[in-house]
Amino acid sequence: MQRRQAVSALVGLVAASALRRVAAQAQLRSPLTASHSRGSIPAIDVHCHVFNARDLPIPGFVTDVYLSDLPKAIEIPAGTVIWFISQLMDAAAISAKDEAEDLEKKPRPFLEFRPWNRNILIADRVRRTVQRLTVPTPQARSEIDALDRRIAAALKQAAIQRNIPLQMPTAEERQAFLRRLASFGNPAFTTNSQLGLTPDAVALGASKASAQLVGVLYLGSLLTLSRAELTATLAKLPSRHASDVRFFAPALIDYSYWLDDFENVSSLDDQIRVMSDMAARRGPPFGVHPYVSFCPWRQIVEPKQFDSVKDAIHSRGFLGVKLYPVMGFLPIGNASADPAAYPEKLRNTRPDWAKALDESLAQLYKWCADEGVPILAHCSDSQAPSVAAGLRGGPKGWRDVVANGGFSGLRLNLGHLGGLWDLAKPSHNDFTQSVVQMIADRGNNLYADISDYSSIMHRPGTSDATDDKAVTSALVGYLSQYPAAKNKLMYGSDWVMLSKDLGAELFYPSMRERVPAAWGVDAPGFLGGNAARFMGLSKIKGQPVPKTRLRLEVFYQKHGLDKSLLALWDT
């Protein structure tokens, strides 16, 4: 009986979702003409992600993401949630190599990909995961056990780095968690231990869980999709003005060395290959041009990484380079830092490891400055594996980079504006104020994006409006002191990471409708024009054509793409 009720409820959920999707698709105008509609502003998402679970060391990634929101978590041990989300992500995601081969053999137009309804996707992935965990095939059993060992290692490492209690869930705790999930759909699962637990019952409950848990379940479920499906979902995400966004710059990430986990992670070359295939696809009314990741630790051990980075930008349709200092390195000056604050395995690579980190980064900065290649840097104390690592994402290290005369003209985006959400706290750091001051210098190519700032959405039942008021008050003060910074601020979503904050469909329209008026910034510049200048995408009358624009025009010519897209931000 309970199984029939759960199945019936899931069928109803699927049917309702299908009707909503059909209705929403019927209202979409032609994507090729929508950008010319009244009031449209050509926008650029300068900071986003479409990587999937196969591009990540799953246990360490899930641990960092979940623990960053731990103070708001529900009454379930963190290790148990991390275990389940990790198993969910590992069960279904396609590798970069397999997706590239699929796209190259069977190229499909962008419009064939239809975004999943959130609740349906969560229910589907949870049902599959529970089925796999409870009735595994011999191969699945081996894979589950192997992942469990990696999860245990990630939890142990995080417990040491963060000085908090974390442990692998027991069999009893795992079963209790599944029953807790099912209870969101049927409360009797918490009071009646004799009530039979089924994958369908857990799936139905998961889709109705508390916002905090649904958010991380949704992020984990999204990351099982292909990169093409994720791109389609991102493009159609905004509830209003979706056709504005004509250029997406998704960033690859590389966490494996810092999280000490390489198992089943797609290689950098395979990730470059699949994203290059995405950039070359005809049909979408927007461009997709990624940032390629650069890991200084990897560069020490695998010096050919830099060759792959150069090739991605020169020949594969990539836009720039992504750096993630909060993994544990300084943008420069590692040789002068306390060695004990770095992982032991890094310190054991070679005697001059710290100097080698600085040299690999300096080589990258010099090349990027000479070639006009933009760098996207995570610049906030967030999503870090330790407190010490998080502080390395602050603006001070980048101030040292900018002060180096050898990197003159370096195009640098200090992502997240130093973590502007921190301004809503009674006691906050000075990262955002420092970034505003840095980018206000008219003599540099420093910019900052406002990505992953979920409070701008003013969602009912949250502290969004109050937090946004505090952030806006502080920022307006900084911008009045450094007004030149207004022309250096850029829109970015940080999706797919933004997806864990429910209501992400409100993010772009909220940014478009609130930020320009509240902060006193130019809307076309904030939404697209400033990013086009930062990236070297726009032609500016009387100035040399930027090298990024020249590289992309060659790529468009080679693949038969419409170069008029690149001219949307010309002045």
C-alpha positions, 0 to 999 in steps of 0.5 A, spaced: 500 500 500 505 504 501 509 503 495 503 504 491 501 511 494 509 513 493 508 511 486 502 514 485 504 521 488 511 520 483 507 519 477 502 525 479 509 529 480 511 527 473 505 529 470 504 536 473 512 537 471 511 535 464 505 540 463 509 546 466 514 544 462 510 544 456 507 551 458 513 554 459 516 552 452 510 554 449 511 561 451 518 562 449 520 566 443 525 564 438 531 565 441 534 568 435 530 574 435 528 574 442 535 578 443 532 584 439 526 585 443 524 591 447 528 593 453 533 587 452 540 588 454 545 584 451 548 580 458 554 576 459 555 571 465 562 572 466 562 567 472 559 560 471 560 553 471 557 547 467 562 542 470 559 535 472 560 530 478 566 526 473 570 533 473 570 533 481 574 529 486 566 528 489 567 526 496 572 532 498 568 537 493 561 535 497 564 536 504 567 543 502 560 545 499 556 542 505 560 544 511 560 551 508 553 551 510 553 547 516 550 552 521 544 552 517 544 545 517 538 540 519 539 535 525 542 530 521 550 528 522 554 532 517 557 526 515 551 522 513 549 527 508 556 528 505 556 520 504 549 520 501 550 526 496 557 523 494 553 516 493 548 520 489 553 524 484 557 518 483 552 513 480 550 517 474 554 522 471 558 522 464 565 523 463 568 528 459 571 523 454 564 520 453 560 526 452 565 529 447 565 522 443 557 523 444 557 530 441 562 529 436 558 522 433 551 525 434 551 533 434 545 535 437 542 542 436 541 546 443 534 546 443 533 539 444 535 539 451 530 541 456 531 542 463 529 538 468 524 540 473 527 540 480 523 536 484 523 531 478 530 531 478 531 530 485 526 524 486 529 521 480 536 521 482 534 519 489 530 513 487 536 511 483 541 512 488 537 508 494 535 502 489 543 502 488 545 502 495 539 497 497 540 492 491 547 493 488 549 489 483 556 486 484 559 491 480 555 497 484 557 494 490 565 494 489 564 501 486 560 503 492 565 500 497 571 504 493 567 511 494 566 509 501 573 509 502 574 515 499 568 519 503 571 516 509 578 519 507 575 526 505 571 526 512 577 525 516 581 530 512 576 535 513 575 534 521 583 535 522 583 541 517 577 544 521 577 541 528 570 539 528 567 532 529 566 528 522 565 521 522 563 516 517 555 514 518 554 507 521 549 502 517 544 504 522 545 511 521 544 510 514 538 507 514 535 512 519 537 518 514 533 514 509 527 514 513 528 521 515 528 523 507 522 518 506 518 522 512 518 529 509 513 525 504 510 521 510 511 523 517 509 515 519 516 513 517 519 517 523 514 513 528 513 507 525 519 502 524 515 497 521 513 501 515 516 498 509 522 503 506 522 503 498 526 507 493 520 510 491 518 513 498 525 516 499 525 519 493 518 522 494 520 525 501 527 527 498 523 532 493 519 535 499 525 536 504 527 542 508 530 548 504 537 546 506 537 539 504 533 540 498 538 545 496 544 540 496 540 535 494 538 539 488 546 541 486 548 534 487 542 531 482 544 537 477 551 535 477 549 528 474 547 531 468 551 532 462 555 539 461 550 540 455 544 539 459 547 543 464 548 549 459 541 548 456 539 549 464 543 555 465 541 558 459 533 557 460 534 559 468 532 566 469 524 567 470 524 573 466 529 576 461 532 570 459 534 572 452 538 577 455 544 573 456 548 572 450 555 569 452 556 564 458 563 564 460 563 557 465 570 556 469 573 549 469 576 547 476 581 543 478 581 540 486 584 533 485 591 535 488 589 539 494 583 534 496 588 528 494 583 525 490 584 523 483 579 517 482 574 517 476 576 524 475 576 527 468 583 529 465 584 536 464 585 534 456 578 531 456 575 537 459 578 541 454 575 537 449 568 537 451 568 544 452 571 546 446 566 541 442 560 545 446 564 552 444 563 550 437 556 548 437 552 551 432 545 553 433 545 556 440 543 564 440 549 565 445 556 563 445 559 559 450 567 560 452 570 557 458 576 559 462 581 553 463 583 551 470 590 552 472 593 548 478 600 551 480 601 544 484 599 540 478 604 545 474 610 542 479 608 535 478 605 535 470 609 541 467 605 539 460 599 542 464 601 549 461 601 547 454 594 544 455 592 551 457 595 555 452 592 550 446 585 551 449 586 558 449 589 559 442 585 553 438 579 551 442 575 557 443 577 558 451 576 565 453 581 565 459 584 562 465 581 560 472 585 560 479 582 558 485 587 560 491 582 558 496 584 551 495 591 553 499 595 557 495 597 564 495 596 568 488 604 570 489 609 570 495 608 562 497 615 562 498 615 567 504 609 564 507 609 559 513 610 552 510 606 548 515 600 551 513 601 547 506 599 540 505 605 535 507 604 532 500 605 538 497 611 540 501 614 533 499 614 534 492 621 537 491 625 541 496 623 548 493 616 547 492 614 554 495 618 557 490 616 553 484 609 555 486 611 562 485 614 561 479 609 557 475 604 562 477 608 568 475 609 564 468 602 564 467 601 571 469 606 574 464 603 570 459 596 572 460 598 579 460 602 578 454 597 575 450 591 579 453 588 573 456 583 574 462 584 571 469 578 569 473 580 568 480 576 566 486 576 572 491 572 570 497 573 566 504 568 561 501 568 554 499 575 552 502 578 546 505 580 549 511 580 556 515 587 558 513 586 556 505 580 560 505 584 567 507 588 565 501 583 567 497 583 574 499 585 581 495 591 582 499 595 576 495 592 579 488 594 586 490 602 583 490 601 581 483 598 587 481 604 591 484 609 587 480 611 591 474 612 584 470 605 583 469 603 590 467 596 590 463 594 583 466 586 582 466 584 580 472 577 579 475 576 578 483 570 573 483 565 575 488 567 582 489 571 579 495 565 575 498 560 581 498 555 577 502 559 578 508 557 585 509 551 583 512 554 580 518 555 584 524 562 583 524 565 582 517 572 582 513 575 588 509 575 584 503 570 587 499 572 594 501 579 592 499 577 590 492 573 596 490 579 600 492 583 596 487 579 596 481 577 603 482 584 604 479 583 607 472 590 605 470 589 597 471 585 592 468 582 589 474 574 588 475 570 584 480 563 580 479 557 580 483 556 572 483 553 567 487 550 573 491 543 570 493 540 575 497 539 579 491 533 575 490 529 577 496 526 570 497 520 570 502 521 567 508 528 568 508 533 574 511 534 576 503 531 583 504 535 585 510 541 582 508 541 585 501 539 592 505 546 591 509 550 589 503 547 595 499 548 600 504 556 598 505 557 598 498 554 604 496 558 607 501 565 604 498 562 606 491 561 613 493 568 613 496 571 610 489 566 612 484 571 609 478 569 602 481 562 602 478 565 601 471 569 595 473 563 591 476 560 585 472 554 580 472 556 573 474 551 567 476 556 562 479 551 557 477 551 551 478 553 553 485 548 558 485 543 552 485 543 550 492 540 557 494 533 555 492 530 560 487 536 561 482 531 563 477 530 569 480 537 571 480 538 574 473 532 578 473 533 581 480 540 583 478 538 586 472 532 590 476 535 592 483 543 593 482 543 598 477 538 603 481 540 601 488 548 601 487 548 607 482 551 603 476 550 603 469 545 597 467 548 595 460 555 596 463 554 592 469 550 586 465 555 586 459 559 592 457 564 591 463 565 584 462 566 585 454 572 590 456 575 585 461 575 579 457 577 583 451 571 581 447 569 588 445 572 592 439 573 600 442 573 605 436 580 608 436 583 602 440 587 596 437 582 590 436 583 585 443 587 579 442 581 575 445 577 578 440 581 576 434 582 569 437 575 568 437 574 570 430 578 565 428 575 560 432 568 562 429 571 562 422 573 555 423 567 552 425 562 556 421 559 560 427 556 567 427 561 572 428 555 578 429 554 575 436 561 578 438 560 585 436 554 586 440 558 589 445 562 593 440 563 601 442 
